[in-house]
């Protein structure tokens, strides 16, 4: 998706699912990951993917995976 493109609801849902799959591929689950519905309110709003909350073990696993990816 180009950076200048205003995301559609389908784009935002697809982005959330792509992230969910990538996290799952790395053994990580963010149970409350989803679309931030208030982000669709108003014509000025940019729809957001809500990452949600996670416990300390999941946060550390996510940090580990991101550090490994950054080191490549």
PDB file of N, CA, C and O in Angstrom:
ATOM      1  N   UNK A   1       0.839  -1.166   0.000  1.00  0.00           N
ATOM      2  CA  UNK A   1       0.000   0.000   0.000  1.00  0.00           C
ATOM      3  C   UNK A   1       0.894   1.243   0.000  1.00  0.00           C
ATOM      4  O   UNK A   1       1.745   1.373   0.880  1.00  0.00           O
ATOM      5  N   UNK A   2       0.728   2.149  -0.951  1.00  0.00           N
ATOM      6  CA  UNK A   2       1.532   3.367  -0.982  1.00  0.00           C
ATOM      7  C   UNK A   2       1.299   4.217   0.258  1.00  0.00           C
ATOM      8  O   UNK A   2       0.217   4.190   0.843  1.00  0.00           O
ATOM      9  N   UNK A   3       2.327   4.977   0.658  1.00  0.00           N
ATOM     10  CA  UNK A   3       2.218   5.789   1.859  1.00  0.00           C
ATOM     11  C   UNK A   3       1.166   6.884   1.733  1.00  0.00           C
ATOM     12  O   UNK A   3       0.587   7.286   2.742  1.00  0.00           O
ATOM     13  N   UNK A   4       0.903   7.370   0.544  1.00  0.00           N
ATOM     14  CA  UNK A   4      -0.060   8.447   0.361  1.00  0.00           C
ATOM     15  C   UNK A   4      -1.496   7.931   0.274  1.00  0.00           C
ATOM     16  O   UNK A   4      -2.436   8.725   0.241  1.00  0.00           O
ATOM     17  N   UNK A   5      -1.667   6.648   0.236  1.00  0.00           N
ATOM     18  CA  UNK A   5      -2.979   6.012   0.116  1.00  0.00           C
ATOM     19  C   UNK A   5      -3.714   6.083   1.449  1.00  0.00           C
ATOM     20  O   UNK A   5      -3.165   5.704   2.483  1.00  0.00           O
ATOM     21  N   UNK A   6      -4.959   6.569   1.430  1.00  0.00           N
ATOM     22  CA  UNK A   6      -5.770   6.553   2.651  1.00  0.00           C
ATOM     23  C   UNK A   6      -6.328   5.141   2.808  1.00  0.00           C
ATOM     24  O   UNK A   6      -7.067   4.670   1.944  1.00  0.00           O
ATOM     25  N   UNK A   7      -5.985   4.467   3.896  1.00  0.00           N
ATOM     26  CA  UNK A   7      -6.393   3.071   4.053  1.00  0.00           C
ATOM     27  C   UNK A   7      -7.911   2.906   4.123  1.00  0.00           C
ATOM     28  O   UNK A   7      -8.619   3.690   4.755  1.00  0.00           O
ATOM     29  N   UNK A   8      -8.371   1.878   3.464  1.00  0.00           N
ATOM     30  CA  UNK A   8      -9.776   1.507   3.521  1.00  0.00           C
ATOM     31  C   UNK A   8      -9.972   0.547   4.696  1.00  0.00           C
ATOM     32  O   UNK A   8      -8.992   0.048   5.248  1.00  0.00           O
ATOM     33  N   UNK A   9     -11.217   0.281   5.086  1.00  0.00           N
ATOM     34  CA  UNK A   9     -11.438  -0.719   6.133  1.00  0.00           C
ATOM     35  C   UNK A   9     -10.811  -2.073   5.784  1.00  0.00           C
ATOM     36  O   UNK A   9     -10.267  -2.753   6.653  1.00  0.00           O
ATOM     37  N   UNK A  10     -10.892  -2.454   4.519  1.00  0.00           N
ATOM     38  CA  UNK A  10     -10.280  -3.726   4.112  1.00  0.00           C
ATOM     39  C   UNK A  10      -8.767  -3.696   4.294  1.00  0.00           C
ATOM     40  O   UNK A  10      -8.176  -4.689   4.720  1.00  0.00           O
ATOM     41  N   UNK A  11      -8.126  -2.555   3.973  1.00  0.00           N
ATOM     42  CA  UNK A  11      -6.674  -2.417   4.157  1.00  0.00           C
ATOM     43  C   UNK A  11      -6.291  -2.596   5.618  1.00  0.00           C
ATOM     44  O   UNK A  11      -5.326  -3.292   5.938  1.00  0.00           O
ATOM     45  N   UNK A  12      -7.051  -1.966   6.496  1.00  0.00           N
ATOM     46  CA  UNK A  12      -6.728  -2.026   7.920  1.00  0.00           C
ATOM     47  C   UNK A  12      -6.937  -3.440   8.463  1.00  0.00           C
ATOM     48  O   UNK A  12      -6.107  -3.940   9.222  1.00  0.00           O
ATOM     49  N   UNK A  13      -8.026  -4.078   8.082  1.00  0.00           N
ATOM     50  CA  UNK A  13      -8.262  -5.465   8.514  1.00  0.00           C
ATOM     51  C   UNK A  13      -7.174  -6.387   7.970  1.00  0.00           C
ATOM     52  O   UNK A  13      -6.689  -7.261   8.689  1.00  0.00           O
ATOM     53  N   UNK A  14      -6.787  -6.202   6.708  1.00  0.00           N
ATOM     54  CA  UNK A  14      -5.739  -7.034   6.110  1.00  0.00           C
ATOM     55  C   UNK A  14      -4.408  -6.816   6.821  1.00  0.00           C
ATOM     56  O   UNK A  14      -3.665  -7.768   7.057  1.00  0.00           O
ATOM     57  N   UNK A  15      -4.107  -5.570   7.160  1.00  0.00           N
ATOM     58  CA  UNK A  15      -2.860  -5.274   7.873  1.00  0.00           C
ATOM     59  C   UNK A  15      -2.823  -5.963   9.225  1.00  0.00           C
ATOM     60  O   UNK A  15      -1.799  -6.518   9.622  1.00  0.00           O
ATOM     61  N   UNK A  16      -3.940  -5.924   9.928  1.00  0.00           N
ATOM     62  CA  UNK A  16      -4.008  -6.586  11.234  1.00  0.00           C
ATOM     63  C   UNK A  16      -3.805  -8.086  11.091  1.00  0.00           C
ATOM     64  O   UNK A  16      -3.110  -8.697  11.903  1.00  0.00           O
ATOM     65  N   UNK A  17      -4.399  -8.683  10.073  1.00  0.00           N
ATOM     66  CA  UNK A  17      -4.252 -10.127   9.873  1.00  0.00           C
ATOM     67  C   UNK A  17      -2.836 -10.497   9.447  1.00  0.00           C
ATOM     68  O   UNK A  17      -2.309 -11.526   9.869  1.00  0.00           O
ATOM     69  N   UNK A  18      -2.211  -9.654   8.603  1.00  0.00           N
ATOM     70  CA  UNK A  18      -0.819  -9.899   8.219  1.00  0.00           C
ATOM     71  C   UNK A  18       0.088  -9.860   9.436  1.00  0.00           C
ATOM     72  O   UNK A  18       0.980 -10.695   9.583  1.00  0.00           O
ATOM     73  N   UNK A  19      -0.144  -8.881  10.314  1.00  0.00           N
ATOM     74  CA  UNK A  19       0.656  -8.783  11.532  1.00  0.00           C
ATOM     75  C   UNK A  19       0.400  -9.971  12.439  1.00  0.00           C
ATOM     76  O   UNK A  19       1.341 -10.534  12.998  1.00  0.00           O
ATOM     77  N   UNK A  20      -0.863 -10.364  12.595  1.00  0.00           N
ATOM     78  CA  UNK A  20      -1.199 -11.525  13.431  1.00  0.00           C
ATOM     79  C   UNK A  20      -0.481 -12.781  12.923  1.00  0.00           C
ATOM     80  O   UNK A  20       0.048 -13.559  13.717  1.00  0.00           O
ATOM     81  N   UNK A  21      -0.463 -12.973  11.613  1.00  0.00           N
ATOM     82  CA  UNK A  21       0.194 -14.139  11.016  1.00  0.00           C
ATOM     83  C   UNK A  21       1.707 -14.077  11.227  1.00  0.00           C
ATOM     84  O   UNK A  21       2.325 -15.076  11.596  1.00  0.00           O
ATOM     85  N   UNK A  22       2.298 -12.914  10.995  1.00  0.00           N
ATOM     86  CA  UNK A  22       3.749 -12.775  11.179  1.00  0.00           C
ATOM     87  C   UNK A  22       4.141 -13.015  12.631  1.00  0.00           C
ATOM     88  O   UNK A  22       5.155 -13.659  12.903  1.00  0.00           O
ATOM     89  N   UNK A  23       3.350 -12.506  13.558  1.00  0.00           N
ATOM     90  CA  UNK A  23       3.631 -12.755  14.972  1.00  0.00           C
ATOM     91  C   UNK A  23       3.505 -14.239  15.291  1.00  0.00           C
ATOM     92  O   UNK A  23       4.352 -14.807  15.980  1.00  0.00           O
ATOM     93  N   UNK A  24       2.445 -14.862  14.788  1.00  0.00           N
ATOM     94  CA  UNK A  24       2.233 -16.299  15.022  1.00  0.00           C
ATOM     95  C   UNK A  24       3.400 -17.119  14.470  1.00  0.00           C
ATOM     96  O   UNK A  24       3.831 -18.091  15.091  1.00  0.00           O
ATOM     97  N   UNK A  25       3.908 -16.723  13.299  1.00  0.00           N
ATOM     98  CA  UNK A  25       5.050 -17.420  12.699  1.00  0.00           C
ATOM     99  C   UNK A  25       6.286 -17.358  13.589  1.00  0.00           C
ATOM    100  O   UNK A  25       7.194 -18.180  13.462  1.00  0.00           O
ATOM    101  N   UNK A  26       6.314 -16.377  14.490  1.00  0.00           N
ATOM    102  CA  UNK A  26       7.436 -16.209  15.416  1.00  0.00           C
ATOM    103  C   UNK A  26       7.079 -16.619  16.841  1.00  0.00           C
ATOM    104  O   UNK A  26       7.789 -16.287  17.791  1.00  0.00           O
ATOM    105  N   UNK A  27       5.958 -17.352  16.980  1.00  0.00           N
ATOM    106  CA  UNK A  27       5.579 -17.856  18.289  1.00  0.00           C
ATOM    107  C   UNK A  27       5.010 -16.805  19.223  1.00  0.00           C
ATOM    108  O   UNK A  27       5.080 -16.956  20.442  1.00  0.00           O
ATOM    109  N   UNK A  28       4.448 -15.742  18.666  1.00  0.00           N
ATOM    110  CA  UNK A  28       3.920 -14.644  19.478  1.00  0.00           C
ATOM    111  C   UNK A  28       2.439 -14.467  19.182  1.00  0.00           C
ATOM    112  O   UNK A  28       2.022 -14.512  18.024  1.00  0.00           O
ATOM    113  N   UNK A  29       1.649 -14.267  20.221  1.00  0.00           N
ATOM    114  CA  UNK A  29       0.226 -13.982  20.060  1.00  0.00           C
ATOM    115  C   UNK A  29      -0.123 -12.737  20.867  1.00  0.00           C
ATOM    116  O   UNK A  29       0.186 -12.647  22.055  1.00  0.00           O
ATOM    117  N   UNK A  30      -0.766 -11.790  20.214  1.00  0.00           N
ATOM    118  CA  UNK A  30      -1.337 -10.624  20.893  1.00  0.00           C
ATOM    119  C   UNK A  30      -2.858 -10.795  20.798  1.00  0.00           C
ATOM    120  O   UNK A  30      -3.460 -10.397  19.801  1.00  0.00           O
ATOM    121  N   UNK A  31      -3.481 -11.379  21.819  1.00  0.00           N
ATOM    122  CA  UNK A  31      -4.889 -11.735  21.738  1.00  0.00           C
ATOM    123  C   UNK A  31      -5.822 -10.567  21.426  1.00  0.00           C
ATOM    124  O   UNK A  31      -6.865 -10.769  20.805  1.00  0.00           O
ATOM    125  N   UNK A  32      -5.470  -9.361  21.840  1.00  0.00           N
ATOM    126  CA  UNK A  32      -6.365  -8.235  21.604  1.00  0.00           C
ATOM    127  C   UNK A  32      -5.988  -7.426  20.367  1.00  0.00           C
ATOM    128  O   UNK A  32      -6.505  -6.326  20.171  1.00  0.00           O
ATOM    129  N   UNK A  33      -5.091  -7.953  19.528  1.00  0.00           N
ATOM    130  CA  UNK A  33      -4.747  -7.284  18.274  1.00  0.00           C
ATOM    131  C   UNK A  33      -5.977  -7.227  17.393  1.00  0.00           C
ATOM    132  O   UNK A  33      -6.678  -8.227  17.234  1.00  0.00           O
ATOM    133  N   UNK A  34      -6.241  -6.084  16.829  1.00  0.00           N
ATOM    134  CA  UNK A  34      -7.403  -5.933  15.971  1.00  0.00           C
ATOM    135  C   UNK A  34      -7.467  -4.533  15.388  1.00  0.00           C
ATOM    136  O   UNK A  34      -6.487  -3.788  15.424  1.00  0.00           O
ATOM    137  N   UNK A  35      -8.609  -4.187  14.859  1.00  0.00           N
ATOM    138  CA  UNK A  35      -8.825  -2.878  14.257  1.00  0.00           C
ATOM    139  C   UNK A  35      -9.413  -1.950  15.312  1.00  0.00           C
ATOM    140  O   UNK A  35     -10.334  -2.327  16.037  1.00  0.00           O
ATOM    141  N   UNK A  36      -8.875  -0.734  15.392  1.00  0.00           N
ATOM    142  CA  UNK A  36      -9.372   0.277  16.306  1.00  0.00           C
ATOM    143  C   UNK A  36     -10.571   0.957  15.655  1.00  0.00           C
ATOM    144  O   UNK A  36     -10.413   1.865  14.839  1.00  0.00           O
ATOM    145  N   UNK A  37     -11.759   0.514  16.021  1.00  0.00           N
ATOM    146  CA  UNK A  37     -12.979   0.991  15.362  1.00  0.00           C
ATOM    147  C   UNK A  37     -13.195   2.502  15.460  1.00  0.00           C
ATOM    148  O   UNK A  37     -13.673   3.090  14.490  1.00  0.00           O
ATOM    149  N   UNK A  38     -12.868   3.170  16.582  1.00  0.00           N
ATOM    150  CA  UNK A  38     -13.042   4.624  16.612  1.00  0.00           C
ATOM    151  C   UNK A  38     -12.185   5.346  15.565  1.00  0.00           C
ATOM    152  O   UNK A  38     -12.477   6.486  15.204  1.00  0.00           O
ATOM    153  N   UNK A  39     -11.147   4.696  15.085  1.00  0.00           N
ATOM    154  CA  UNK A  39     -10.310   5.286  14.053  1.00  0.00           C
ATOM    155  C   UNK A  39     -11.038   5.512  12.740  1.00  0.00           C
ATOM    156  O   UNK A  39     -10.562   6.263  11.889  1.00  0.00           O
ATOM    157  N   UNK A  40     -12.173   4.881  12.568  1.00  0.00           N
ATOM    158  CA  UNK A  40     -12.959   5.059  11.345  1.00  0.00           C
ATOM    159  C   UNK A  40     -13.953   6.213  11.467  1.00  0.00           C
ATOM    160  O   UNK A  40     -14.632   6.551  10.497  1.00  0.00           O
ATOM    161  N   UNK A  41     -14.043   6.812  12.643  1.00  0.00           N
ATOM    162  CA  UNK A  41     -15.000   7.899  12.859  1.00  0.00           C
ATOM    163  C   UNK A  41     -14.479   9.199  12.253  1.00  0.00           C
ATOM    164  O   UNK A  41     -13.338   9.585  12.507  1.00  0.00           O
ATOM    165  N   UNK A  42     -15.277   9.856  11.478  1.00  0.00           N
ATOM    166  CA  UNK A  42     -14.903  11.139  10.890  1.00  0.00           C
ATOM    167  C   UNK A  42     -14.041  10.980   9.655  1.00  0.00           C
ATOM    168  O   UNK A  42     -13.324   9.990   9.508  1.00  0.00           O
ATOM    169  N   UNK A  43     -14.113  11.940   8.786  1.00  0.00           N
ATOM    170  CA  UNK A  43     -13.366  11.867   7.527  1.00  0.00           C
ATOM    171  C   UNK A  43     -11.891  12.203   7.703  1.00  0.00           C
ATOM    172  O   UNK A  43     -11.090  11.898   6.820  1.00  0.00           O
ATOM    173  N   UNK A  44     -11.514  12.815   8.805  1.00  0.00           N
ATOM    174  CA  UNK A  44     -10.129  13.206   9.039  1.00  0.00           C
ATOM    175  C   UNK A  44      -9.312  12.105   9.699  1.00  0.00           C
ATOM    176  O   UNK A  44      -8.082  12.142   9.687  1.00  0.00           O
ATOM    177  N   UNK A  45      -9.987  11.145  10.265  1.00  0.00           N
ATOM    178  CA  UNK A  45      -9.318  10.110  11.055  1.00  0.00           C
ATOM    179  C   UNK A  45      -8.558   9.131  10.170  1.00  0.00           C
ATOM    180  O   UNK A  45      -8.970   8.833   9.049  1.00  0.00           O
ATOM    181  N   UNK A  46      -7.463   8.648  10.685  1.00  0.00           N
ATOM    182  CA  UNK A  46      -6.691   7.595  10.025  1.00  0.00           C
ATOM    183  C   UNK A  46      -6.969   6.300  10.777  1.00  0.00           C
ATOM    184  O   UNK A  46      -6.656   6.208  11.964  1.00  0.00           O
ATOM    185  N   UNK A  47      -7.549   5.302  10.121  1.00  0.00           N
ATOM    186  CA  UNK A  47      -7.835   4.036  10.803  1.00  0.00           C
ATOM    187  C   UNK A  47      -6.548   3.403  11.343  1.00  0.00           C
ATOM    188  O   UNK A  47      -5.501   3.439  10.696  1.00  0.00           O
ATOM    189  N   UNK A  48      -6.651   2.839  12.513  1.00  0.00           N
ATOM    190  CA  UNK A  48      -5.487   2.269  13.195  1.00  0.00           C
ATOM    191  C   UNK A  48      -5.669   0.782  13.461  1.00  0.00           C
ATOM    192  O   UNK A  48      -6.786   0.282  13.597  1.00  0.00           O
ATOM    193  N   UNK A  49      -4.528   0.086  13.530  1.00  0.00           N
ATOM    194  CA  UNK A  49      -4.501  -1.289  14.013  1.00  0.00           C
ATOM    195  C   UNK A  49      -4.169  -1.196  15.498  1.00  0.00           C
ATOM    196  O   UNK A  49      -3.145  -0.623  15.869  1.00  0.00           O
ATOM    197  N   UNK A  50      -5.016  -1.749  16.340  1.00  0.00           N
ATOM    198  CA  UNK A  50      -4.804  -1.739  17.782  1.00  0.00           C
ATOM    199  C   UNK A  50      -3.986  -2.973  18.162  1.00  0.00           C
ATOM    200  O   UNK A  50      -4.418  -4.106  17.949  1.00  0.00           O
ATOM    201  N   UNK A  51      -2.816  -2.743  18.720  1.00  0.00           N
ATOM    202  CA  UNK A  51      -1.957  -3.862  19.100  1.00  0.00           C
ATOM    203  C   UNK A  51      -2.409  -4.503  20.410  1.00  0.00           C
ATOM    204  O   UNK A  51      -2.161  -5.687  20.638  1.00  0.00           O
ATOM    205  N   UNK A  52      -3.055  -3.746  21.253  1.00  0.00           N
ATOM    206  CA  UNK A  52      -3.583  -4.299  22.482  1.00  0.00           C
ATOM    207  C   UNK A  52      -2.528  -4.501  23.549  1.00  0.00           C
ATOM    208  O   UNK A  52      -1.425  -3.960  23.464  1.00  0.00           O
ATOM    209  N   UNK A  53      -2.869  -5.266  24.526  1.00  0.00           N
ATOM    210  CA  UNK A  53      -2.003  -5.526  25.675  1.00  0.00           C
ATOM    211  C   UNK A  53      -1.366  -6.902  25.564  1.00  0.00           C
ATOM    212  O   UNK A  53      -1.862  -7.793  24.875  1.00  0.00           O
ATOM    213  N   UNK A  54      -0.247  -7.041  26.267  1.00  0.00           N
ATOM    214  CA  UNK A  54       0.382  -8.363  26.358  1.00  0.00           C
ATOM    215  C   UNK A  54       1.111  -8.445  27.688  1.00  0.00           C
ATOM    216  O   UNK A  54       1.371  -7.430  28.334  1.00  0.00           O
ATOM    217  N   UNK A  55       1.433  -9.653  28.082  1.00  0.00           N
ATOM    218  CA  UNK A  55       2.162  -9.842  29.340  1.00  0.00           C
ATOM    219  C   UNK A  55       3.659  -9.637  29.111  1.00  0.00           C
ATOM    220  O   UNK A  55       4.104  -9.480  27.974  1.00  0.00           O
ATOM    221  N   UNK A  56       4.422  -9.638  30.186  1.00  0.00           N
ATOM    222  CA  UNK A  56       5.861  -9.372  30.111  1.00  0.00           C
ATOM    223  C   UNK A  56       6.596 -10.422  29.283  1.00  0.00           C
ATOM    224  O   UNK A  56       7.530 -10.086  28.555  1.00  0.00           O
ATOM    225  N   UNK A  57       6.195 -11.671  29.381  1.00  0.00           N
ATOM    226  CA  UNK A  57       6.847 -12.735  28.609  1.00  0.00           C
ATOM    227  C   UNK A  57       6.656 -12.484  27.113  1.00  0.00           C
ATOM    228  O   UNK A  57       7.604 -12.616  26.339  1.00  0.00           O
ATOM    229  N   UNK A  58       5.448 -12.127  26.706  1.00  0.00           N
ATOM    230  CA  UNK A  58       5.178 -11.855  25.297  1.00  0.00           C
ATOM    231  C   UNK A  58       5.928 -10.614  24.838  1.00  0.00           C
ATOM    232  O   UNK A  58       6.456 -10.597  23.726  1.00  0.00           O
ATOM    233  N   UNK A  59       5.989  -9.583  25.659  1.00  0.00           N
ATOM    234  CA  UNK A  59       6.714  -8.363  25.301  1.00  0.00           C
ATOM    235  C   UNK A  59       8.196  -8.655  25.082  1.00  0.00           C
ATOM    236  O   UNK A  59       8.805  -8.137  24.146  1.00  0.00           O
ATOM    237  N   UNK A  60       8.766  -9.478  25.940  1.00  0.00           N
ATOM    238  CA  UNK A  60      10.189  -9.826  25.787  1.00  0.00           C
ATOM    239  C   UNK A  60      10.419 -10.669  24.532  1.00  0.00           C
ATOM    240  O   UNK A  60      11.415 -10.476  23.834  1.00  0.00           O
ATOM    241  N   UNK A  61       9.515 -11.592  24.242  1.00  0.00           N
ATOM    242  CA  UNK A  61       9.626 -12.412  23.029  1.00  0.00           C
ATOM    243  C   UNK A  61       9.543 -11.521  21.789  1.00  0.00           C
ATOM    244  O   UNK A  61      10.312 -11.701  20.845  1.00  0.00           O
ATOM    245  N   UNK A  62       8.627 -10.575  21.788  1.00  0.00           N
ATOM    246  CA  UNK A  62       8.489  -9.653  20.667  1.00  0.00           C
ATOM    247  C   UNK A  62       9.757  -8.820  20.508  1.00  0.00           C
ATOM    248  O   UNK A  62      10.242  -8.640  19.391  1.00  0.00           O
ATOM    249  N   UNK A  63      10.287  -8.318  21.595  1.00  0.00           N
ATOM    250  CA  UNK A  63      11.541  -7.542  21.544  1.00  0.00           C
ATOM    251  C   UNK A  63      12.690  -8.392  20.994  1.00  0.00           C
ATOM    252  O   UNK A  63      13.496  -7.906  20.200  1.00  0.00           O
ATOM    253  N   UNK A  64      12.768  -9.652  21.413  1.00  0.00           N
ATOM    254  CA  UNK A  64      13.812 -10.560  20.939  1.00  0.00           C
ATOM    255  C   UNK A  64      13.711 -10.774  19.436  1.00  0.00           C
ATOM    256  O   UNK A  64      14.717 -10.706  18.729  1.00  0.00           O
ATOM    257  N   UNK A  65      12.511 -11.028  18.946  1.00  0.00           N
ATOM    258  CA  UNK A  65      12.306 -11.254  17.509  1.00  0.00           C
ATOM    259  C   UNK A  65      12.662  -9.997  16.723  1.00  0.00           C
ATOM    260  O   UNK A  65      13.300 -10.089  15.674  1.00  0.00           O
ATOM    261  N   UNK A  66      12.263  -8.834  17.209  1.00  0.00           N
ATOM    262  CA  UNK A  66      12.570  -7.586  16.508  1.00  0.00           C
ATOM    263  C   UNK A  66      14.071  -7.301  16.508  1.00  0.00           C
ATOM    264  O   UNK A  66      14.608  -6.837  15.503  1.00  0.00           O
ATOM    265  N   UNK A  67      14.750  -7.573  17.616  1.00  0.00           N
ATOM    266  CA  UNK A  67      16.220  -7.382  17.656  1.00  0.00           C
ATOM    267  C   UNK A  67      16.911  -8.292  16.647  1.00  0.00           C
ATOM    268  O   UNK A  67      17.820  -7.859  15.939  1.00  0.00           O
ATOM    269  N   UNK A  68      16.481  -9.555  16.579  1.00  0.00           N
ATOM    270  CA  UNK A  68      17.076 -10.486  15.619  1.00  0.00           C
ATOM    271  C   UNK A  68      16.837 -10.022  14.187  1.00  0.00           C
ATOM    272  O   UNK A  68      17.741 -10.093  13.355  1.00  0.00           O
ATOM    273  N   UNK A  69      15.639  -9.551  13.896  1.00  0.00           N
ATOM    274  CA  UNK A  69      15.328  -9.071  12.543  1.00  0.00           C
ATOM    275  C   UNK A  69      16.143  -7.840  12.199  1.00  0.00           C
ATOM    276  O   UNK A  69      16.585  -7.692  11.059  1.00  0.00           O
ATOM    277  N   UNK A  70      16.349  -6.958  13.158  1.00  0.00           N
ATOM    278  CA  UNK A  70      17.115  -5.726  12.925  1.00  0.00           C
ATOM    279  C   UNK A  70      18.598  -6.030  12.696  1.00  0.00           C
ATOM    280  O   UNK A  70      19.288  -5.276  12.011  1.00  0.00           O
ATOM    281  N   UNK A  71      19.079  -7.117  13.260  1.00  0.00           N
ATOM    282  CA  UNK A  71      20.493  -7.463  13.137  1.00  0.00           C
ATOM    283  C   UNK A  71      20.839  -8.088  11.796  1.00  0.00           C
ATOM    284  O   UNK A  71      22.017  -8.225  11.465  1.00  0.00           O
ATOM    285  N   UNK A  72      19.845  -8.463  11.032  1.00  0.00           N
ATOM    286  CA  UNK A  72      20.096  -9.112   9.732  1.00  0.00           C
ATOM    287  C   UNK A  72      20.651  -8.140   8.744  1.00  0.00           C
ATOM    288  O   UNK A  72      20.921  -8.508   7.601  1.00  0.00           O
TER     289      UNK A  72
END
